């Protein structure tokens, strides 16, 4: 039997710079926060992550960035990340141009056009069923996607790969985009379900406004997935408000027999409760904000002795609540960062755009 080495997809970017050493150091520092970073015997810097790897090598008056991945989407993300950082640093005196795999004008590997096939309202949520092709990668490597939401009646032209590796919009007019959780995905059927919160003032919010008016046949764009992983453990503590509820539902649905989960969920009232089936041993606690119950108060009553030794804590909530819970998890519970997955999905008083911060 002949053994074949994994296919490696490669692209290269040469960035002219007055100080390529400093540029390499800044890239290593910033990208290295989310990737492993090593320096080779030859002096090159290699950054590795689940996406693939990047090699940063010095040339006369330039920095050569070589991106490699076994996955077209992984390579596309690396190219985009590197280009964004170089441009943010203001180091590029010329237009950026990648050579190799993923030529300018080619489809974005992490993009799918999706069609609404169903919409239903329950409580303050609107559940959309979307259908598309080749969704296998969206069942891996993260719970979240970014929906691109054209205005009503607009026939959107979707992005392609730009010369600099970033998405390029043919008409220069990208629609609003918002991040959501895939509550359910059926790769074989080419279907996903997304729960979208219809909050106060939602008609001024692109995502919720689209959810309210969505009808079968409407078209949206979808990129991703993203959102990190859930470390393996036998015991979990899930903490969420409405914005984190779809992720809790997805994780519980995919949790295997033998796991134990305690989920503390803050919602407005009884009308926001949902069925949360799971093969795991799950204890669900609902807090009603209308009655004055708050997630932070409930968490403050949990001591370090109330947690199992290998517990993993996951949270999706408002920014101030996340910050308070993170401090308690570290200072009082004594948990290390590798056992924490806490994210803020919104910030009180901040409207528009996506607010997302992870610990």
N, C-alpha and C positions, 0 to 999 in steps of 0.2 A: 504494500500500500504506500502510495506517495503522499508525504506530508507537505502541506503548503503553508508557508508563513503567512500570517495575517496581512491583508492588504493595508499598506500605509499610504494615506493621501497626504500630499505635501504641497505647500504653497510658500512663497518667499516674498518678503517685503524689504527693500533697501531704503532706509531713511537717512538722507543727507542731514548732517547735524554739525554745528560748530563744536560740540562737545559730546561725542558719542559715548564716552565713558560715563558721564553724568546721566545721559538719557538711559543707558542700560541700568544704572543704579536705581533710578526712579521707577522704571518698569519692574525691576526685581522687587522693590519695596512694595509697590502698590498691588501688582498681580500676585506677589508672593503671599499676600494676606489670605488668599483663597486657593493656593497651590503650594506644593512642595518646591523648594528652591535649592539647587546644588550648583557648585562651580566645578567645572571639569578641570583636568590636568592642563588642558590647553588654555584655560582662562575663560572659556565660554560659560554663560549662565544658562541653565536648563530649568524651566518651570514645567511641572507636571501636575495634571489633575485628571478627573474622570473624563474630561473632554479630549485629552490628548496631551501634547507637550509642545513647548516653544523653546527654540535655542536662540540665544542672543549673542551674536558674534561681532567683534569690532572689525571694521574695515577703515581704510584711509578716508577720513572725513565722513564716515557713515556708520550706521548700525544695521547689521543684517539680521532680520527676524525670520526664522524658518519655523513654520507651523506644521505639525504632523498630527494625524488622527486616523483611527480606523473607521470613523463614521463621518459622512459628509456634513451632517449637522454639527458635529463636534468641531470639525475644521472651520466651518462657517462662523461658529461662535468665537473661536480663538481669534480668527482674523478680525472680527468685529471688535472684540475686547481690546486687542492690541492697537487697532486704528483709533478707537475712542480715546485710549490713554495718551497716545502720541499727540493727537490733536488737542486734547485737554491741556497737555503740558506746553503747547505752543512751540514745539520743537521742529515742526515740519515747515521748511521753507519752500517746498514744492508740493504739488498734488501727490497723494499717496497712490501707489499702483502695485497691487499684488500680481505675481505671476504664478503659474501652476494651476492646481485644481480649483474650480469655482470661478470661472471667468466672468468678467463684467457682463451683465445682461442675463446671466443664467438664473433659473429659479432659486429662491431661498430654500435650502433644505429643511429649515425648521418652520416653514409657513404652510398652512393649508387653507383653502377656501372651504367654508362650511355653510350649509343651508339649513335654515330652521325647518324642522318637520313637526314640531309640536310645542305647545306652550300651555302651562297650567298655573293657576294662582292658588296658593294655600298660605294662610296667615299673612305675613308681610313679605313673603317670598314669591318670586315668579320663577318657575322652573322651565328652562328651555331645553328642548332636545335638538341637537345639531347633528347633521350627517355629512361625512366627508370621506375621502379616499386615503388609504395608506396611513392608518393611525397608530401603527405598532409602536413607534417611538414615544407616543404620548402616554402609553401605559407604563413607561419606565422613567426613572431619573427625575421624579418630582410630581407634585400634586397640582401645580398651578399652570395656567396658560394666560396669555395676554390676548384679549379679544379686540379686534380693530372694528370699529362701529361706524359705518357710513351713515350720514344724515338721511332722513326719510326721503325717498325718491331719487337718491343719488346713485348712479351706476359707477362704482368705485373701480379705479385702475390700481391693481395691487403692486407691491414693491418687488423688485428684482435685486440681484447682487450688484452693488456698485463697484466702481473701479477700486475704491479704497477698502472694499470688503464689507462695508456697512450697507444696510438696506437703502435702495435708491428708488424714489417714487417718480414714475414717468411724468406725472402732471404736477409734481412738487406740492401735493396737497394731501398729506396723510390725515386720516380721520382720527377722532379721539380714540384712545386705547385705555383699557382698564384690565387689571389682573383679577382673575377668578379661579376658583378651585374646580377641577373636574370631579363632580360628586360621584359620577359613574362613567365608566368607559367600557364599551363592547367593541373590541377590535374587529372581530369577525363580521359584525353587523355594520361597522363603520359609524358607530353612534357614540355621542357623549351627552351627558346631562350636566347642566350648570344651573345652580340656584343663585338668583340675583335678588338682593334685598331692596325692597321698595320702601326707602326710608323717608322721613319728613323732608319735604322740599326736593323729592327725587326727580321732579320734572325738569329741574335745572342741572341734574347729573346725567351725563351722556349714557352711562351704563344702565342705570335704572330706568331712564326715559326710553331707551331702546327696548329693554325687557318688557315694559308695559305695552308698547305698541307692536311688539314682534308678532308676526303671523307666519304660518307655513309658506315657504318660498322665499322669505327674506334671506339675504346673504350677508355673512360677516367673514372677516379674516381671523385666523387663529395662529399664534406662534408659541413655541415652547417645546417641551415642558420645562418647568423650573420649580424651585422651592425647597430644595434640599431633601435630605433623607430622614427616616425615623430609625434610630439605632436599635439593633436587636436587644430585647430584654424580656424578662418574664413578667415584669410589673411596670405599668405606665400610669402617669397622672396627666390627664388632659384638662386644660383650662381654656375656656373660650367664651366670647360673646357671640352675637349673631354672625359677625363677619368670619369667625373661625368655625362656625357650626358645620358648613359643608365639608371642610377638611376632616373634622371629627367623624362625621358620618362616613366618609370614604375610608378613613383609617380603621374604624370599627368594623366596617363591612369586609375589609381585607385581613383582619386580625385572625390568626390561627387559633385552633383549640389549644388550651394550655396556658394562654396568656391571661393576665388579670389587669383590668383597666378600671380606674376610677375617673369619671368625667364630671367636672363641675362646670355648668353651662349657665351663663347669665343672659336672659332674654327679657323682653318687655313684660310679657305675661303668658298665661296658659295657652293662648292662641298660637304661640310660636313653638310649642312643643312639636317634636317630630319623632316618628318611629326610627330607632337606631339599632337595627338588627346586627348581631355579631356572633361569631362562633366562640369568641373569647368570653371569659367570665367578667361581665361588665356591670358596674354600679354607676348609674346615671343620677346626678343631683341637679335639679333645675332651680335656678334662682330667678325671682321675679323682680326686676328693677322697679316696676310700678309700686311694689310693696316695700321698697327701700333696701332690698337685698342686693349686695354688690360682691363681685368676684374677689376684690382685694380683701374685704372683710372676712370672707370665708377662708381665704388662703392664710390670713393672719392667725387663724385658729389652728392651723396645722403645724405641729412641731416636728422636729427632726426624727423623733422616736415613732411618729405616726407613719413614716415612709419605710418601704422595704429597702434593703441594702443596695439592690441593683436597679432601683427605680429610674426611669427616664421620664422627664417632665417636658411635655409639649404644650405650647400655648399660642393662641391667635386672638388678638384683642386690640383695644385702644392703647395708644402710646404710653400714657401716664400709668395705666394699669400694668402694662408689660414691665415698665421700669421698676415699679414698686415690687412686683412679684420676682423679677430677676434678682433684685437686691436681697430679698428674703431667701431665695433659693441658694444664693452664694453665702451670705453672711450668717443665716440662721440654720438652714438645712445642711450647709457645708457641701453642696454638690459641685462637682467640677464641670467645666464648660462642655465637655464631651457628653454629659448626661442631660444637657439643657438644649431645647429647641423652642425658644421663645421669640415670637414675632409680633410686631405691631402692624396691623392692617389699616389703621386709620388714626387720625389725630384730631381730638376735639377742637373745634373752632377753625379747622383747616379744610377748606372745600376745594374740590377739583383735583385732578391728577391722582397719582398713586402714591400713597405713603406706605413704605414698607421698610422695616428694620428688623434684623435678626440678631440674636445672641446665640 
